[in-house]
Amino acid sequence: MEINIKNLNELRNFSKKFANCLKGNEIILLYGNLGAGKTTFTKYLVSSINPELEDDVNSPTFTVMNIYETEKFPVYHIDLYRIKDFDISDIIGTGVIVIEWSEYIKLENLDVPIIKIKILTEGEEERKLIIEFENAENIKKCLSE
């Protein structure tokens, strides 16, 4: 699935639609260059669930993981830019896991929904999202509606 984003408002709207499709056990793998919008997407995703948390969402580059306790489920926001290896086995299935710099993690034989989102920079605010789904047909269907 490909989604063309023209500006931050469209990214916020897509994030809100995406958040409404989540059940609370998904792994979201984010790919993209520095400044592509991985943290901004996560901020909009979390604030779509709990608007008052928007200002709390920031890049966990130095903390490695930030946890946002939303009304629906916890969101684990992980950044592998500096670490390159992180064990998520204890949190799989306990909330939504969002991983920036996902190329550094290997996930195999997991029976949870995995959504891979590659964020391509198309201009100053324009982005193209290339989305792949594993064990997540319900999310693909929800996003297509």
C-alpha angles and dihedrals in degrees: 000000000000125000122189114212118196100184146351092277091059090048089052091049092049091047090052092051090046092049090053089058095055123103097189104259101079131119114216115197114199123200127183145109124277108292094017092123106261094136092040090053090050091048091052092045093052093043090051087063097037114012093193090063096062095097091048095060113096138145113289092208093131100026091044092211134037120187120210115194104211128182091257106036142328118280114212109203111196129182117196097181093110102021104046091191130055132160111230096168093110094056102039109121095011097093142329113309116205115189123191117201089024093172086084097062129073116210117184136171096002120156096206130095112274121192119189115201120187112194113206120192110232099169140327094310102359117105137174116214116204108194129193125185130210118182085347108103090132090060092046089051092046092051091048094056 
